[in-house]
Amino acid sequence: MLDKLGEYFQYSFVWYALIVGVLIALCASLLGVTLVLKRFSFIGDGLSHVAFGAMAIASVANFTNKTVIVLPITVIAAVLLLRTGKNTKIKGDAAIAMISVGALAFGYMLMNIFPSTSNVSGDVCSTLFGSTAIITLKKADVWLCLVMSAVVLAVFVLFYNKIFAVTFDEDFAKATGTNANAYNLLIAVIIAVIIVLAMNLVGSLLISALVIFPALSAMRIFRSFKSVTVFSAVLSALCALIGILTSILADTPVGSTIVSVDVIAFALCCVIGYFTARR
Amino acid sequence: MSELIKCKNVTLGYEDGAVAENVNFSVNKGDYLVVLGENGSGKSTLVKTLLGLTPVLKGEISGSVSHKEIGYLPQQTVVQRDFPASVWEIVLSGCLSKCGLRPFYNDSEKKLAKTNMERLGITDLAQKCYRDLSGGQQQRVLLARALCATGSVLLLDEPVTGLDPMAAAEMYSLIADLNKNGITIIMISHDMDAAVKYASHVLHMGGDIFYGTLDEYSKSPQGKWFFSIGGEADA
């Protein structure tokens, strides 16, 4: 087994896949804590379906760099979704469900009407469940991912205290003069960026798992916001690492392997949480 | 004496209509104002308006304390009951407005948080998780946070809702202590007994709005009516 791994590590694409996978998982988990606590767990799911629809448009329009189309559309959708929190006729969860299935149907239809390759169902499947794209990453993709992750990480650390305050008690934060709406917007934009980045890794159907599982796992065991955030980031990176290595060795699909590892980690954390809480 | 907060002919409400009209009252340093009224009489809207979350429809709110300097104790939300945060993190977050654009808390803000935790007797809970605390302890934590945001005025929105009688009594005496130490209190409440016991002034919302000292209130028609209801509920 180690021989096989050693053999794979001679190829740069394996390194690229590992770097990109771990970074994306780390970034996704950071905001997961906030989204789970704000009862926005499904926003990742909704947005990723929007990204799927946008991806379909980009393929049909034959853009070589699909991110140019996908990123702005997803960001706009994120802003619209988070705005629906209050004072709107359609409530948060319904709005997410609506946009999510709408975009999914629209994207699939587009891909069928204007097939860009002969293998439509293969295209759809790889967009939904993650593709082999992670092992065909170019150096430029890795750089893009590095820069984006650094930006996400920096923004998160700099605004950590504000994000905490807005997550815990939006009204109090607003009352003391914090611009809660601006930070909600910031959170929405960051999550959209992460989802677009993560689409290549696990596919649009499985992105939510990267966002919510590490946060939920950490919340089983830890009891302060900081420790939950740090642990979920570490756990997420670790799960991505194990998942990618397993998928290389066992020849399983990357996305679903990573998510499976996340699920197992969650189960373990539940058990640990159960015993530590009884102490 | 200059007023901390003065409401003059204020109309409270949202874009689609007024909830209460011609609200007049003023809060001076050291006052303990209890805001009474039935559900739907505009108490919550008053809170939001005082905090600057909802614009004033008509009239004027003035005074030496801006809405950002009011320490606010909100009603608990569902999100908070299950929130993985330590007491220390929550109390410290009350200092956020002092940070401005600075990303982290400085030493004086941490000291302020510590002082306020001592003041409310929750220093030993600092590393405890908020969701593991009792209702009374949780309220103390939020009160400490509110104190971090203000040095002068506390706005308490039904601070004893959901507390058992013992914890409620403790909470009230805690608030009374703060008031004695010079903190001005504005408390939204259903609780007639507490109003009688602690208030210096009463604002009665709904129908004919009444504002005056506790003595004046007990002689007013609104007060007599409310007392009679309160009496029945206790019997």
Interface residues (C-beta under 8 A of the other chain):
Chain A: L37 K38 R39 V157 L158 F159 Y160 N161 K162 F164 A165 F168 D169 D171 F172 A173 K174 A175 T176 G177 T178 M219 F222 R223 S224 F225 K226 V228
Chain B: L51 G52 L53 H67 K68 I70 Y72 P74 T77 V79 Q80 F83 P84 A85 S86 W88 E89 I90 S93 G94 L96 S97 C99 P103 F104 Y105 Q127 K128 C129 R131 D132 R145 A146 A149
